[in-house]
Each structure stands twice: as C-alpha cells, then as structure tokens.
Amino acid sequence: MTPNETGQSGFNIHWRRNLAVCFAGSFSTLIAMTLLLPFLPLYVEQLGAEGHAAIVQWSGIAYGATFFAAALVAPLWGRLGDRYGRKLMLVRASFGMAICMSLTGMVQSVWQLVLLRLLIGFAGGYSSGSTILVAMQTPKERSGWALGVLAAGITAGSLVGPLLG
C-alpha cells in the first residue's frame, strides 16, 4: 500500500468499495454453497443411493462436508492471507469455488459428490477472508457498522440460497 492510499489512521481509503465487493462476494458465495440444499436428496438419489435412510445420510454427509473442510483450512488461509495478501486470498477462493461449483453437475456417484463438496470447502474461505479484510481496512469508528453490513450479506446469502434452490 502506498502512502497516498492510507488515511491518517492507517486504514485503506477505499474501504467502502472493498466492503461493497466483499458484501457481494460473500452474498453470492453463500448462495452458491446453500443453493443445492433443497434438492440435494433428489440429486443423491439419482446418483445411486437407495432407501430413505441412505439418501438422508448421504445428503447430510455431502452438505456438511463443505463446511467441515472449510473449518479445517480456515487457519491456513488466514496465515497465507497474512503472508501474501488478503485480496489475493479472496481471488483464490473465488476462482477455486467457481471451478468446484461448476463441476458439481458432472459427478457420477455419491462418493464423487462428497469428495467434490470437501474440495469446495478446502478451496473456499471467501466469507472469513472478507471479514478479516473489512475489519483491517475500515476506520475504527466505522468498523462495527461495516462488519454488521458484511454479516448481513453472509446471512442473507445463507437464506436466499435455499429459497432459490
């Protein structure tokens, strides 16, 4: 960051633009991660799971795998963000998730779906990365508001995804 990009308090003068981008990215990321939820049991059944208990079990495993993997690698993405830059980690997460989510329609078995959902979790980290970026770049007197706006985008994405699905 150059001296003319920082304010007197050390925050980024483009924090509002970054907040808007992080809001939109987190909103759309959570929509993509939860969009599959309403029809996941039907998809699992078409992939070969037989019987009500097996369909429910595989649906839960496939859905939970994404968030389980994301929780495991969040500290790694945080460390890499500290080392190489938070914006770079957001770009990495965006491309990784876009590729993985695009491949979801191409799986041919329940195991492939679970492995792909794990990969989505490993490749993700957009919402947590955007929270850190916003917290670091927002002026202290506006950080509560900015983080609240971002949390609203994350929550709204989690709610809108299943509705669109």
Secondary structure per residue as TSV (DSSP state, phi and psi in degrees):
chain	resnum	aa	ss	phi	psi
A	1	M	-	360.0	132.2
A	2	T	-	-85.1	160.4
A	3	P	G	-57.8	-32.0
A	4	N	G	-79.0	-7.2
A	5	E	G	-92.4	-9.4
A	6	T	B	-107.2	144.6
A	7	G	-	-82.0	-174.4
A	8	Q	T	-65.5	-28.0
A	9	S	T	-91.0	-0.9
A	10	G	S	92.2	4.6
A	11	F	-	-90.7	161.2
A	12	N	B	-75.7	130.9
A	13	I	T	-70.8	-13.3
A	14	H	T	-98.3	26.6
A	15	W	H	-63.6	-32.1
A	16	R	H	-67.7	-42.9
A	17	R	H	-63.3	-43.6
A	18	N	H	-63.6	-37.4
A	19	L	H	-63.1	-43.8
A	20	A	H	-62.6	-42.6
A	21	V	H	-66.5	-43.1
A	22	C	H	-66.3	-37.8
A	23	F	H	-60.7	-51.8
A	24	A	H	-62.9	-42.1
A	25	G	H	-66.1	-43.8
A	26	S	H	-66.7	-41.3
A	27	F	H	-59.2	-50.8
A	28	S	H	-70.2	-33.4
A	29	T	H	-64.5	-45.5
A	30	L	H	-69.1	-32.3
A	31	I	H	-61.3	-46.8
A	32	A	H	-63.3	-37.8
A	33	M	H	-73.5	-26.7
A	34	T	H	-108.8	-4.3
A	35	L	T	-60.2	-33.9
A	36	L	T	-74.6	-18.4
A	37	L	G	-53.6	-48.2
A	38	P	G	-64.9	-32.9
A	39	F	G	-110.9	12.6
A	40	L	H	-59.4	-43.7
A	41	P	H	-60.6	-36.8
A	42	L	H	-66.9	-39.0
A	43	Y	H	-66.5	-43.3
A	44	V	H	-62.3	-39.8
A	45	E	H	-63.8	-40.9
A	46	Q	H	-68.6	-23.6
A	47	L	T	-82.6	-2.4
A	48	G	T	120.3	-2.6
A	49	A	-	-72.2	133.6
A	50	E	-	-120.4	137.4
A	51	G	S	93.4	145.8
A	52	H	H	-59.8	-44.9
A	53	A	H	-63.4	-42.2
A	54	A	H	-67.1	-39.6
A	55	I	H	-64.3	-45.2
A	56	V	H	-64.4	-44.2
A	57	Q	H	-63.1	-48.8
A	58	W	H	-67.0	-34.2
A	59	S	H	-63.3	-45.5
A	60	G	H	-63.8	-41.8
A	61	I	H	-64.0	-45.8
A	62	A	H	-64.2	-41.3
A	63	Y	H	-70.4	-45.9
A	64	G	H	-70.2	-24.4
A	65	A	H	-58.4	-39.0
A	66	T	H	-61.5	-49.0
A	67	F	H	-75.0	-31.1
A	68	F	H	-63.9	-48.1
A	69	A	H	-64.7	-39.4
A	70	A	H	-62.0	-38.9
A	71	A	H	-66.8	-34.9
A	72	L	H	-68.3	-39.3
A	73	V	H	-97.9	-2.8
A	74	A	H	-55.2	-43.6
A	75	P	H	-63.0	-35.0
A	76	L	H	-64.4	-46.7
A	77	W	H	-64.9	-34.5
A	78	G	H	-63.8	-44.2
A	79	R	H	-63.8	-43.7
A	80	L	H	-66.5	-33.0
A	81	G	H	-65.2	-39.5
A	82	D	H	-64.4	-35.3
A	83	R	H	-82.5	-44.7
A	84	Y	H	-110.3	-8.1
A	85	G	-	115.7	136.7
A	86	R	H	-71.6	-36.3
A	87	K	H	-65.4	-37.7
A	88	L	H	-62.2	-38.2
A	89	M	H	-68.6	-32.8
A	90	L	H	-69.2	-39.2
A	91	V	H	-65.1	-42.9
A	92	R	H	-59.4	-47.0
A	93	A	H	-63.6	-39.6
A	94	S	H	-62.2	-49.7
A	95	F	H	-67.4	-41.6
A	96	G	H	-61.0	-45.4
A	97	M	H	-71.1	-35.9
A	98	A	H	-62.2	-43.1
A	99	I	H	-65.9	-48.2
A	100	C	H	-65.0	-41.8
A	101	M	H	-66.8	-32.9
A	102	S	H	-66.3	-31.2
A	103	L	H	-78.6	-11.8
A	104	T	G	-58.4	-36.9
A	105	G	G	-75.3	-5.7
A	106	M	G	-104.0	-1.1
A	107	V	-	-69.4	153.2
A	108	Q	-	-121.3	-2.8
A	109	S	S	-147.0	164.1
A	110	V	H	-63.9	-38.3
A	111	W	H	-61.4	-41.0
A	112	Q	H	-64.1	-38.5
A	113	L	H	-63.3	-46.0
A	114	V	H	-62.6	-44.8
A	115	L	H	-63.7	-39.1
A	116	L	H	-67.5	-40.1
A	117	R	H	-65.2	-34.8
A	118	L	H	-62.8	-44.5
A	119	L	H	-62.5	-37.0
A	120	I	H	-60.6	-43.2
A	121	G	H	-64.7	-41.7
A	122	F	H	-66.4	-36.3
A	123	A	H	-81.4	-17.8
A	124	G	-	-75.3	-143.5
A	125	G	-	102.4	16.0
A	126	Y	H	-68.6	-47.0
A	127	S	H	-64.3	-44.3
A	128	S	H	-67.8	-38.6
A	129	G	H	-65.4	-38.5
A	130	S	H	-69.7	-33.6
A	131	T	H	-62.9	-43.8
A	132	I	H	-65.0	-44.6
A	133	L	H	-60.3	-46.4
A	134	V	H	-64.6	-42.9
A	135	A	H	-62.9	-36.0
A	136	M	H	-77.8	-28.9
A	137	Q	H	-101.4	-10.1
A	138	T	S	-88.2	139.5
A	139	P	-	-57.5	145.9
A	140	K	G	-55.6	-39.9
A	141	E	G	-72.2	-12.4
A	142	R	G	-114.2	0.0
A	143	S	H	-65.9	-38.3
A	144	G	H	-61.3	-45.1
A	145	W	H	-63.5	-46.9
A	146	A	H	-63.1	-43.6
A	147	L	H	-68.7	-31.6
A	148	G	H	-65.9	-41.7
A	149	V	H	-61.9	-45.0
A	150	L	H	-63.9	-42.7
A	151	A	H	-62.3	-35.5
A	152	A	H	-63.9	-39.7
A	153	G	H	-64.9	-40.3
A	154	I	H	-66.1	-45.8
A	155	T	H	-66.0	-42.9
A	156	A	H	-62.6	-40.1
A	157	G	H	-62.6	-39.1
A	158	S	H	-66.7	-28.7
A	159	L	H	-85.8	-37.5
A	160	V	H	-74.8	-33.6
A	161	G	H	-53.8	-56.4
A	162	P	H	-63.4	-32.8
A	163	L	H	-64.5	-40.8
A	164	L	H	-70.7	-34.0
A	165	G	-	-63.3	360.0
